[in-house]
Amino acid sequence: MQVATLIPNAENVLLSRFIFYYMNSEPVWANVFAQEKKNGLDEHFNLLGAEFFKLYEAMGASDAIQFSFTRQQEDEFHLFFSQLQDKYLTLQGREYLAVIRRLGLIAFRIAMIFNGLRILETGDFTPRQECLDVDFYATLAMIKVLIRHSGHVFTQLQEEVKVTKKANKKEQFFEGLAEKFGRQEFIKLAKELGLAERTADKYISEFCNKGIIVRTQPNNYMKKLDQ
């Protein structure tokens, strides 16, 4: 991965300072002549730049805007990231905590950007503004995706620098579990990953204790929907 030249290992502090979105390249040749457009990309982005520059100037000429979450949003934000931290502390270890905490800051900034962009529609420069619910939940939805992509990069960095510790099969085991499953299914998955039966039982008990999965009845389990 190209990122490895900039961030040599998973313990590097730069890892938590980036938003990652991993995309697999497809070996498909794109026909660049398929659509004829009057305007090229340069002109398209120049027009967008001019539009947002007007917003930039207007915000610079107005009083500073204090942005905040509502009380309910603050509570939901705290619960969301508490659960996210517990989950990835279990799956990835303490080295990954900085990524979770930095994503908390990034989430607030994304919500703040959404609020700023809405001024284009509303023209509202009120000095104190609260986040709209639609922007708040859109932000959390984005974080749910971004955390998985950051986890992928984190794992690849560990492998590339050949960190002298066991491969993280715990996360592979968790990700391989269906939304609803029984003991027979998770034991089969464990064998496919080369895990001992007692190790699989240990992981399931740990996931239950952390609230990542719930036991619906003896030997039957379900992943939490918000995970």
Order of alpha helices (4+ residues) and beta strands (2+ residues): alpha-alpha-beta-alpha-alpha-beta-alpha-alpha-beta-alpha-alpha-beta-beta
